[in-house]
């Protein structure tokens, strides 16, 4: 067997990671995962981001789970498309220096709107943040690993207070901005990394560049192309648009990041299938 390769697709969630998983899943020599060992990984990644556990503990966890899954795979390529790993992506780069890393970004307007309107109970609801804060500050001994509790928050007390007061929509904006910065900064230290905008999925030149980066064989390229002809993982088939206050909040928090990634801050990008 050829030397095995590993690919990490890192994104915020609601950004196309599932679509990439489904595309890879159709290729015989690839073992594809979407959110591999997700809730334990998200819990650990949040604790690390909040400076509650050591880098060594994270490394042990990654070796025990992700590394061993990769090592024992009978496929040529092992892939994980994930929104939990970004918070520990600097450690991933240390453990897997030869892996290929994709920073998968999607317009913050779409991601924030999707999380806020379609996954409201799971993303930064105040009642869940209060429980997490009590656990982190040792006011309660245990907390479930349900993903609704486990999202990083600002560490600084004053910033955290502002974060809580500004409301759930603002908190989702903060999340999109922070997780993309973390991915960008971490994978910049890797040998093999690429930024890909999900809105470019139907631009052949851009997809060709990505396929070349993945080193997908010619015989499998058509399978990969065809996988993106229809949407995947659509929770509620409806678009939700920002009101005036939400638009102002989003631009203030995410405007500079949108411009950095090549987006118009006022445009609601659509992917036409």
C-alpha positions as CSV (number, residue, x, y, z in Angstrom):
1,X,0.0,0.0,0.0
2,X,1.1,3.6,-0.7
3,X,2.1,5.8,2.2
4,X,-1.2,6.9,3.8
5,X,-2.2,10.6,3.7
6,X,-4.3,12.6,6.1
7,X,-6.5,15.6,5.3
8,X,-8.3,18.0,7.8
9,X,-11.1,20.2,6.5
10,X,-11.4,22.8,9.2
11,X,-14.3,25.3,9.3
12,X,-16.9,27.0,11.5
13,X,-19.7,24.6,10.8
14,X,-22.6,25.4,8.4
15,X,-19.8,26.1,5.9
16,X,-19.7,23.0,3.7
17,X,-17.8,20.5,5.8
18,X,-20.6,17.9,5.4
19,X,-20.6,18.4,1.7
20,X,-16.9,17.6,1.5
21,X,-17.3,14.6,3.7
22,X,-20.0,13.2,1.4
23,X,-17.8,13.9,-1.6
24,X,-14.8,12.1,-0.1
25,X,-17.1,9.2,1.1
26,X,-17.9,8.2,-2.5
27,X,-14.2,7.6,-3.3
28,X,-13.1,4.0,-2.5
29,X,-9.6,4.6,-1.3
30,X,-10.7,7.3,1.1
31,X,-11.9,6.9,4.7
32,X,-14.0,10.0,5.3
33,X,-15.3,11.3,8.6
34,X,-17.6,14.2,9.5
35,X,-17.0,15.4,13.0
36,X,-15.0,12.3,14.1
37,X,-15.5,11.6,17.8
38,X,-17.3,15.0,17.9
39,X,-18.7,15.7,21.4
40,X,-15.6,14.5,23.3
41,X,-13.4,16.5,20.9
42,X,-15.5,19.6,21.2
43,X,-15.5,19.4,25.0
44,X,-11.7,19.0,25.2
45,X,-11.1,21.7,22.6
46,X,-13.2,24.1,24.5
47,X,-11.4,23.4,27.7
48,X,-8.1,23.9,26.0
49,X,-9.2,27.2,24.4
50,X,-10.4,28.4,27.8
51,X,-7.0,27.5,29.3
52,X,-8.4,24.8,31.6
53,X,-6.3,21.9,30.4
54,X,-2.7,21.4,29.2
55,X,-1.4,20.9,25.7
56,X,-0.1,17.5,26.8
57,X,-3.6,16.3,27.7
58,X,-4.9,17.4,24.3
59,X,-2.0,15.6,22.6
60,X,-2.8,12.4,24.5
61,X,-6.4,12.6,23.4
62,X,-5.5,13.2,19.7
63,X,-3.1,10.3,19.7
64,X,-5.5,8.0,21.4
65,X,-8.4,8.7,19.0
66,X,-7.6,10.6,15.8
67,X,-4.0,9.3,15.3
68,X,-5.0,5.6,16.0
69,X,-8.0,5.8,13.7
70,X,-5.7,7.1,10.9
71,X,-3.0,4.6,11.8
72,X,-5.4,1.6,11.7
73,X,-7.2,2.7,8.5
74,X,-6.9,0.4,5.6
75,X,-7.5,3.3,3.1
76,X,-4.9,5.4,1.4
77,X,-6.4,8.7,2.6
78,X,-8.0,9.5,6.0
79,X,-10.1,12.7,6.1
80,X,-11.9,14.5,8.9
81,X,-14.1,17.5,8.2
82,X,-14.8,19.2,11.5
83,X,-15.7,22.3,13.4
84,X,-14.5,21.1,16.8
85,X,-10.8,20.7,15.8
86,X,-10.2,24.3,14.9
87,X,-9.8,25.3,18.6
88,X,-6.9,22.8,18.9
89,X,-5.6,23.2,15.3
90,X,-2.2,24.4,16.4
91,X,-1.7,21.1,18.2
92,X,-2.9,19.2,15.1
93,X,-0.2,20.8,13.1
94,X,2.4,19.7,15.6
95,X,1.2,16.1,15.6
96,X,0.5,15.9,11.9
97,X,3.1,18.2,10.2
98,X,2.7,16.5,6.9
99,X,-1.1,16.5,6.8
100,X,-3.0,18.7,4.3
101,X,-5.1,21.4,5.9
102,X,-8.0,23.2,4.3
103,X,-9.4,26.3,5.9
104,X,-13.0,26.1,4.6
105,X,-14.7,29.4,5.0
106,X,-18.2,30.6,4.1
107,X,-19.7,34.0,4.2
108,X,-20.3,34.9,7.9
109,X,-23.8,36.2,6.9
110,X,-24.8,32.7,5.9
111,X,-23.1,30.9,8.8
112,X,-24.3,33.3,11.5
113,X,-27.8,33.3,10.1
114,X,-27.9,29.5,9.9
115,X,-26.7,29.0,13.5
116,X,-28.9,31.7,14.9
117,X,-32.1,30.8,13.1
118,X,-31.8,27.0,12.6
119,X,-29.6,25.8,15.5
120,X,-30.6,28.4,18.1
121,X,-30.8,25.9,21.0
122,X,-27.2,24.7,20.3
123,X,-25.2,27.9,19.8
124,X,-24.6,30.3,22.7
125,X,-27.9,30.2,24.4
126,X,-27.5,32.2,27.6
127,X,-28.9,29.5,29.9
128,X,-26.3,27.0,28.5
129,X,-23.4,29.5,28.9
130,X,-24.3,30.1,32.5
131,X,-24.0,26.3,33.2
132,X,-20.7,26.2,31.4
133,X,-19.4,29.2,33.3
134,X,-20.4,27.5,36.6
135,X,-18.5,24.4,35.7
136,X,-15.4,26.2,34.6
137,X,-15.4,28.2,37.8
138,X,-15.9,25.0,39.9
139,X,-19.4,26.0,41.2
140,X,-20.8,22.7,39.9
141,X,-18.9,19.5,39.7
142,X,-20.2,17.9,36.5
143,X,-21.6,18.9,33.2
144,X,-23.0,16.9,30.2
145,X,-20.9,16.7,27.1
146,X,-23.9,17.8,25.0
147,X,-22.6,20.2,22.4
148,X,-25.0,22.9,23.4
149,X,-22.8,23.6,26.4
150,X,-19.4,23.4,24.7
151,X,-18.4,26.5,22.8
152,X,-15.6,28.7,23.7
153,X,-16.2,32.2,25.2
154,X,-14.0,35.1,26.0
155,X,-11.6,34.5,28.9
156,X,-11.3,38.1,30.0
157,X,-14.0,38.8,32.6
158,X,-14.9,42.2,31.2
159,X,-15.0,40.9,27.6
160,X,-17.1,37.9,28.8
161,X,-19.6,40.3,30.5
162,X,-19.9,42.3,27.3
163,X,-20.3,39.0,25.3
164,X,-23.2,38.0,27.5
165,X,-24.9,41.4,27.5
166,X,-24.8,41.8,23.7
167,X,-27.1,38.8,23.1
168,X,-27.1,35.5,21.3
169,X,-26.9,37.0,17.8
170,X,-23.7,38.9,18.7
171,X,-22.2,35.8,20.3
172,X,-22.7,33.9,17.0
173,X,-20.9,36.7,15.2
174,X,-18.0,36.5,17.7
175,X,-17.8,32.8,17.1
176,X,-17.5,33.0,13.3
177,X,-14.8,35.7,13.6
178,X,-12.8,33.9,16.3
179,X,-12.9,30.4,14.9
180,X,-11.7,31.5,11.4
181,X,-8.9,33.5,13.0
182,X,-7.8,30.5,14.9
183,X,-7.8,28.2,11.8
184,X,-5.9,30.8,9.8
185,X,-3.2,31.4,12.4
186,X,-2.7,27.7,13.2
187,X,-2.5,26.2,9.7
188,X,-0.2,29.0,8.5
189,X,2.5,27.0,10.4
190,X,1.8,23.8,8.3
191,X,3.6,22.8,5.2
192,X,0.4,22.1,3.2
193,X,-2.5,24.5,3.7
194,X,-5.1,26.2,1.5
195,X,-8.0,28.6,2.0
196,X,-11.1,27.6,0.1
197,X,-14.4,29.6,0.0
198,X,-17.4,27.4,-0.2
199,X,-19.1,29.8,-2.5
200,X,-16.4,28.8,-5.1
201,X,-17.5,25.2,-5.2
202,X,-19.0,25.5,-8.7
203,X,-16.1,27.5,-10.1
204,X,-14.2,24.8,-12.0
205,X,-10.8,26.5,-11.8
206,X,-11.1,26.8,-8.0
207,X,-12.3,23.3,-7.6
208,X,-9.5,22.1,-9.9
209,X,-6.9,23.8,-7.6
210,X,-8.5,22.0,-4.6
211,X,-8.5,18.6,-6.4
212,X,-4.8,19.1,-7.2
213,X,-4.1,20.0,-3.6
214,X,-5.9,16.8,-2.5
215,X,-4.1,14.7,-5.1
216,X,-7.3,13.0,-6.1
217,X,-6.6,10.6,-9.0
218,X,-8.0,11.4,-12.4
219,X,-10.3,8.3,-12.3
220,X,-12.0,9.8,-9.1
221,X,-12.2,13.4,-10.1
222,X,-15.5,13.1,-11.9
223,X,-17.0,11.5,-8.8
224,X,-15.7,14.4,-6.7
225,X,-17.1,17.0,-9.1
226,X,-20.5,15.4,-9.3
227,X,-20.8,15.3,-5.5
228,X,-21.4,19.1,-5.4
229,X,-24.3,19.2,-7.9
230,X,-26.9,19.2,-5.1
231,X,-26.9,20.6,-1.5
232,X,-26.1,18.4,1.6
233,X,-27.1,18.7,5.2
234,X,-29.8,21.4,4.8
235,X,-31.5,21.5,8.2
236,X,-34.3,23.9,7.2
237,X,-34.7,24.7,3.5
238,X,-35.2,28.4,4.0
239,X,-33.0,31.5,4.0
240,X,-33.1,33.9,6.9
241,X,-31.9,37.5,6.4
242,X,-30.6,40.0,8.9
243,X,-32.8,42.8,10.2
244,X,-31.3,46.3,10.5
245,X,-29.9,45.8,14.0
246,X,-28.5,42.4,13.2
247,X,-26.8,43.8,10.1
248,X,-25.2,46.6,12.0
249,X,-24.0,44.2,14.7
250,X,-22.6,41.8,12.1
251,X,-20.7,44.5,10.2
252,X,-19.2,45.9,13.4
253,X,-18.0,42.5,14.6
254,X,-17.3,40.6,11.3
255,X,-16.9,43.3,8.7
256,X,-13.1,43.3,8.6
257,X,-12.9,39.5,8.5
258,X,-15.4,39.4,5.6
259,X,-13.3,41.8,3.6
260,X,-10.2,39.8,4.4
261,X,-11.7,36.7,3.0
262,X,-12.9,38.5,-0.1
263,X,-16.6,39.0,0.7
264,X,-18.8,42.0,0.3
265,X,-20.1,42.7,3.8
266,X,-23.6,43.6,2.6
267,X,-24.1,40.7,0.2
268,X,-26.1,37.6,1.0
269,X,-24.2,35.0,-1.0
270,X,-26.2,32.1,-2.5
271,X,-24.8,28.8,-3.9
272,X,-26.9,27.9,-7.0
273,X,-27.1,24.2,-7.7
